[in-house]
Amino acid sequence: MIAPRAEPPAAGDKRNGTTSPDGKWLAYTKKDNNLYVENRNKLPQEELDPFVGKHVAFSMDGTRILASGDDSIEVERKLVAAGFDPSQVIFSHIDPPDLVVL
């Protein structure tokens, strides 16, 4: 979460607030929850349906798919071509919604 800066983080603040370089914003992360997982789980199935059976690269926060392909090599090639750093994405595979893994 990013919030307008009201005052510097208090000593002992457990939210890991970091002040932006211009001093106007505080950015917080949550160590106990994974932002990627939270956001990824919020994506409606309708948005994922076009990618079923594909390898994908999600933004680090899990809010969008940046590239897709039949394999991870193709995804990485597309990321680089689009100007994304492959080390700054999360690679995944979109399984059918009715897939059962035993």
C-alpha positions, 0 to 999 in steps of 0.5 A: 500500500502507498499512502500520502506521508503524514509523518515519518514511521514511528520507532518500532513501527511493524508495518515496514514503512519507507519514505519516498525520496521526495518525502511525500509518500510512505510505502508499506509492505506486509511481511505476514501476507504475500501481496502477489498471492492476495492480488492473484487470487482476486483476478476473475476467472474470465480474465484468466480464461484466455491464458488457460494452458499457457505459461505467463509472467505476472507483475510482481504485485499479481495484478496483471499478466505481462506476457504469455506463451506456450513455454517459459522461453517464449514468455521471457522472449516476449518480456524482453521485447516489451522492455520488461526485466524477466527477473522482476516478474513472477512466472506461472502456468494457468491451469484449467479451473476444473483441474484436480491434482491428487 
